[in-house]
Amino acid sequence: MNSKSCPVKGAGLGFRRSFMDEFAALPETNVDFLEVAPENWMEMGGAFGRKFSAIAERYPMLCHGLSLSLGSPAPLDEHFLQRLKKFFDKHNIRTYSEHLSYCSDDGHLYDLMPIPFTEEAVRYVSDRIKRIQTILERRLVIENVSYYAAPGQQMSEVEFITAILEEADCDLLLDVNNVFVNSVNHQYDPMDYINAMPSDRIAYLHIAGHYNEADDLIVDTHGADVIDPVWQLLEKTYTSHGVVPTLLERDFNIPSVAHLLSEVEMIHDYQQQHKVKDVSHG
């Protein structure tokens, strides 16, 4: 793994306003970095804005976007990108990731829609990513998303993502839970997918919980604890790509901070186990 792609180290947590005060009151935690959706914070002033600035000074901060809409037929919102750039510079944001999907055309769709897996889409999305990177003056990190249909598919998801990484010269946020969800819903081997990802492009990982709608249908909710098969897949990902910075996402049914920190500690445990293995095999 190319350490230049990794903006942080260790285990991180998706930061939410609902537990801001409880988290900020802790003198120290086992969290190595935090991640926020910039759309939720970039125009924030007053008490919340000051609290966010204080947290951003204590912890390395990443941004994971919701509305860039990489595959949208509508033109890029370059004014939005300029506002993002100011926010990133103000708070020393280490890296910016976005979903490899689209969520808007003339207006917002309020969902992450799958981009057709086609050569034309590879060129279109890659050109948009290049423009984004030029405006922001930083590399973009794209995330593999969960999807429930693949309209107009002409190539595999693996071929689609790796082609964009190469064409756009950007990095990857590998969401291990999304790989697991898609592997059940679309019936493929999740490790074949993970092994096919280029190690030198992986900036960091996501891990999260989900909801089992049926035996053959999983919905990606980020509203539950991480399950054992996903932890096992994370461990195998470390075996394949090395110990990559890993962040816990929890968007709904958010438990106590203590509970969240216990899951962050599990990430640390898996990372430490692999570091020990690497040393013993070195």
N, C-alpha and C positions, 0 to 999 in steps of 0.2 A: 504494500500500500504506500502511495506517495503521501508523506506527511504534509506536503505543501497544500494538499487539497483540504486538510482538516483545520478548521478555524479555531477549534477548542480541543480539550482532552476530557476524558472521563465520562461521567453520567450527568444528564441534564433533565430539566423539568419544564413542561409547557406552563407558562406563567398566566394566571387568571386573576382578574380583578376581585373575584369573590373571596379569594384567600390572601389578598395582598397584605392586609394588616397583620394577620396571624403569622404569615411567612416573614414579613419584615421585622417582627418583634423577636424572632429567634436570633440569638447572638451569633450562632454559626450553624451550618447544616452540612449534609453530605452531598449537596448539589454543586456541581462544578460549573454549570452554565444554565442559562434560562433562554426560553424562546417565546416570542410574542407575535401576534398578528399585528403588523404595523398600522393597518386600517383602524384598529381599535384604540390606538395611542397617539398617532401622529398629530392630531389636532387637539389633544388633551391639554388643558391648562389648569390653573387653580391648584387645589390640594392634591387631586389625583396626579396632575402633571408633576408636581414636586415630589410626590412619593415615588413615581416611576423613575424620575431622574436619580433619586437616592438609591433605588434598587439597581439601576443600570451602572452606577458607580461601584457597587459592591460585587456584582456578578458579571462575567462576560455575557453579552446579550446577542442572540441571533434573532432574525426576523423571518417568519414564515407567512407569505402573503396569501390573500384570499381572493383578490379581485383583478389581478393582472391579465387573466384570461388569454393565455398564450396562444390558444388555437382559434380565437374569435375571428369571424369574418370582418368585424369592425376594426378601424384603424387603432393602433396603439394610442393610449391616453398618455401623451408625452408630458402634459402638465402634471398629471399624477406622478409620473416618474421623477420629475424635478422636485416635487414635494417630498417624495420618498428619499431622495438623495440628501436633502437638507436634514431630514430626521435621522438618517443613518450617520451622517457626519456629526450631528449634535450629540448623539448618544454612543458613539464609537461602536456601532453595530458590526459584529465580526463577519457575518455573512447573511445573504438574502436568498431564501429559497421560495419557489412557487410550484404549484401543482401543474403537472403536464396534462392540462385539460383546458376547457373553456367554460366561462360562466356568464357570458354576455354577448349581445349583438347590439341592437339599438338601446336595450336596457338590460339590467341584471336578471339572470335566470334563477339566482339563489340556489344553485346546485352546481356540482362539478360534472360537466358533461364530457364523455370520452371523445377524443380527437380520432377521426378515422385513421387506421393504421395503413397509410398509403405513402408512396414515394413523393407524391405531390405535397402531402401534409408535412413530410420531413423537411422539404425545401422551404415551405411556407413558414413553419414554426421556427426553423433554424434562422431564417432571415430576421424574424422578429426578435429572437433571442440576441442575435448579434447587435441589433439596434439598441436593445435594452442595455446590453453591456457597455456600449459606447456612451450612452447617456449617463448611466450610473457610475461609469469608470470603475467597475468591479465585475467579477465573474458572477454569473447567475447559477444557482443550484436548482435543478429540476427534480421533482418528486414523482415517482411512480404512483399512480392513483388506483383506488379500487373502482371497478366498473362492472356493470351488470348486462351490458350488450356491447357488441363491437360492429357497428354499422359500417358497411363498405370496406371491410377488412381485406387487405391484399397482402399483408405480411404479418408475421408474429409480433406480439408486444415486445419481445426481446429484441428483434431486429429493428423495430421502430425506435425504441429508446436508445439503443446503442448507436444507431445511425444519426440521431439528433445530437447525442453527446459528441460525436466525432465532427459532424458538419458544423455545429454551432460553437464548438470548442468550449463547452460549459461543463459543470460538475453535476454530481448525482447525490440527492438525498434518497437513500434506499429505505423505503418503509417496509420493514419486515412483516408487520401485521397485514399490510395490503397485499404482499406476495402470498401470504397464507390464505387470506380471504379469496383472492382471485384464483388460487390453485384449487380450492374447493368448488367455487362457482363455475370455473371453466375447465376443470378436470385436467390439471397438469402437475408435474412434480415440482414443488417449490424450490428444491435445491438445484434443479436444472436451471431454473431462472436465475437464482442467486449466483451460481457459479459462472453464469454467462456475463455477469456485470463486470466491467473493467475496474479492477481494484484502484488504479491510480486516479479514477474519476470520483470515487466515493468520498464526499465531504463529511457526512455523518449519517446516522441511522435514526429511524423512528420505531417505536414499539408502542402498542396500545391494545385495548380490549375491543370486543365486537359483540354482536348479537346473532345468535343462531335462529334464523327464521324457520329453517327446515334442515333436514340432513344434508341436502345438496344446495342450500342457499344461506350464505352468511351476509349480514349487513354490517358495514363498517361504521360503527357509532362513536367510538372513543368514549363509551359510557360505562365501561365495566373494567374489572381487573384483567391484567394480561393472563391468558390461560397457558397451561403447561406446554401444549404443542408449539405455541409461539415462542415461549422461552427456549425450547429445544431448538427451534429454527434460528433464533438469535445466536445460540451457542455454535451451531453449525456455520453461521455466517462469519463468526470470528475465526473459525477454523479455516474457512475459505479465503477471507480477506484480511485477517489480522484483527487486532482489537481496535475497533473504530468507535469514535465518540457516539454515544447513544442517548436519545432523549425519550422520556416517557410523556405520552400525550394523554390528557384526560379532559374532555370537553363537557360531559354531562354526568349527572349523578355523582358529582364531585365529592369524595369523602374528606375526612380530616387531613390536615397537612401531615400529621404523623403517619397516616396510612399511605399517603403518596410517597413520603420519604422512605417508607419500608420497601416500596417497589423500586425506588431509585437505588436503594441498597442492594437489591437483588441484581440490578444491572452491574453494580460495582463487583459483586461476588463473581458473576460470570466473567467479567473482564479480568479479575485477579486470577481466577483459575487458568485462564488462557495465557496470561503473562507468565505464570509459574510453569506451564507446559512448554512455552517457548524457550524459557531459560533452561529447563531440564533437557530439551532436545537440541539446545545450541552447542 
